[in-house]
Amino acid sequence: MGFLDRLFGKKPADPNAPFMEHPTGEFNSAVDAMADAIKRLRALPEWNDWITFCAQGAGQDEDSDHLAEIRMRKDELRLDEPIEGDSVIRHAGVPPSSLTRTGENNYSIANASPADAARIMDAIFRHHLGIRPHADEGDDYAIGAEW
């Protein structure tokens, strides 16, 4: 820890901690947290490994959870199954060029801003992967990203 970090009380990043977690009080929504994470990821000098965004929402009953994952590397999303791109774009409210299919289950978000990319991922989580907020979470859900 450097002098300025000690002076201002900053702690070094924990290498075992998730890259991003929500809710922690830092962001207003899962979309805001994902947009920030995407912005930070795109700023990395090198990004060759897949990072997994995992959403957690309400399950079949009030005491259960439903989990879903989207893997991301650079400007590519990888899902376990294909999605209907037009539906995702419509639900996300982004330009059609923001999401293009690049493989059987892979999609490019290279033309999407971090905010639009986060809205695309939110639309996939909600409308394709079935993430629903728990009753006490308003219209939000938990999200994390780990290498």
C-alpha positions in Angstrom: 0.0 0.0 0.0 1.5 3.3 -1.1 1.8 6.5 1.0 -1.3 8.2 -0.6 -3.4 5.1 -0.2 -2.4 4.9 3.5 -3.1 8.7 3.8 -6.6 8.5 2.3 -7.4 5.1 3.8 -7.7 3.2 0.6 -7.2 -0.6 0.8 -5.7 -2.6 -2.0 -8.2 -4.6 -4.1 -8.7 -8.1 -2.8 -7.6 -10.5 -5.7 -10.1 -13.1 -4.4 -13.1 -10.7 -4.4 -15.7 -10.6 -7.2 -15.0 -8.1 -10.0 -18.4 -6.6 -9.3 -21.3 -7.2 -6.9 -24.7 -5.7 -6.5 -26.5 -4.8 -4.3 -23.8 -3.2 -2.2 -25.1 0.3 -2.0 -22.7 1.6 -4.6 -25.2 1.4 -7.5 -28.9 2.1 -7.9 -29.6 -1.0 -10.0 -28.2 -4.1 -11.5 -28.1 -2.3 -14.9 -26.0 0.5 -13.4 -23.6 -2.0 -11.8 -23.2 -3.9 -15.1 -22.6 -0.7 -17.0 -19.9 0.3 -14.6 -18.3 -3.2 -14.8 -18.4 -3.2 -18.6 -16.8 0.3 -18.7 -14.0 -0.9 -16.4 -13.6 -4.1 -18.4 -13.3 -2.3 -21.7 -10.6 0.0 -20.1 -8.4 -3.0 -19.3 -5.2 -3.1 -21.3 -5.8 -6.7 -22.1 -8.9 -8.9 -21.7 -8.5 -12.4 -23.0 -10.4 -14.4 -20.4 -14.2 -14.9 -20.1 -15.9 -13.2 -17.1 -19.2 -14.6 -15.9 -22.1 -12.3 -14.9 -24.4 -14.2 -12.6 -27.8 -12.9 -11.8 -30.0 -14.1 -8.9 -33.7 -13.6 -8.7 -36.8 -15.2 -7.4 -37.3 -18.9 -7.9 -40.5 -21.0 -8.1 -41.6 -20.1 -4.6 -40.8 -17.2 -2.3 -38.0 -18.9 -0.4 -36.1 -20.1 -3.5 -33.7 -18.5 -5.9 -33.2 -18.7 -9.7 -29.7 -18.2 -11.1 -28.6 -17.4 -14.6 -25.3 -16.7 -16.3 -23.9 -14.7 -19.2 -20.3 -15.0 -20.1 -18.5 -12.0 -21.6 -15.1 -11.6 -23.2 -14.2 -8.2 -24.8 -17.3 -7.3 -26.7 -18.7 -10.9 -27.1 -21.4 -12.5 -25.0 -21.7 -16.3 -24.8 -24.9 -18.0 -23.7 -25.9 -21.6 -23.2 -28.5 -21.4 -25.9 -29.5 -19.0 -28.7 -31.7 -16.0 -28.0 -34.1 -14.0 -30.1 -32.0 -10.9 -30.9 -35.0 -8.8 -32.0 -36.8 -9.4 -28.8 -33.8 -8.6 -26.7 -33.2 -5.3 -28.6 -36.9 -4.3 -28.2 -36.9 -5.1 -24.5 -33.5 -3.3 -24.0 -34.6 -0.2 -26.0 -31.3 -0.1 -27.9 -30.4 0.3 -31.6 -30.4 -2.9 -33.7 -26.7 -2.5 -34.4 -26.0 -2.9 -30.6 -26.5 -6.7 -30.7 -25.4 -9.0 -33.6 -25.1 -12.8 -33.7 -21.6 -14.1 -34.2 -22.0 -17.8 -33.6 -24.6 -20.4 -32.5 -24.8 -19.0 -29.0 -22.4 -16.0 -29.3 -23.3 -12.3 -29.8 -21.4 -9.1 -30.3 -22.1 -6.0 -28.3 -19.1 -4.1 -29.9 -21.4 -1.3 -31.2 -23.1 -0.9 -27.8 -22.1 1.7 -25.2 -21.5 0.3 -21.7 -25.0 1.5 -20.7 -26.6 -0.1 -23.8 -24.6 -3.3 -23.3 -25.9 -3.5 -19.7 -29.5 -2.9 -20.9 -29.0 -5.8 -23.4 -27.7 -8.1 -20.6 -30.6 -7.0 -18.4 -33.1 -7.9 -21.1 -31.5 -11.3 -21.6 -31.5 -12.0 -17.9 -35.2 -10.9 -17.5 -36.8 -12.0 -20.7 -34.8 -15.0 -21.9 -33.2 -16.4 -18.7 -36.2 -15.8 -16.4 -34.7 -13.6 -13.7 -37.4 -12.0 -11.6 -36.8 -9.8 -8.6 -37.7 -11.1 -5.2 -40.8 -9.5 -3.7 -38.7 -7.3 -1.3 -36.3 -6.1 -4.1 -38.6 -3.7 -6.0 -37.8 -4.1 -9.7 -34.1 -5.1 -9.1 -32.1 -8.3 -8.7 -28.7 -9.3 -7.5 -25.8 -9.5 -9.9 -22.1 -10.3 -9.7 -19.2 -10.8 -12.1 -16.3 -13.1 -11.5 -13.3 -14.3 -13.5 
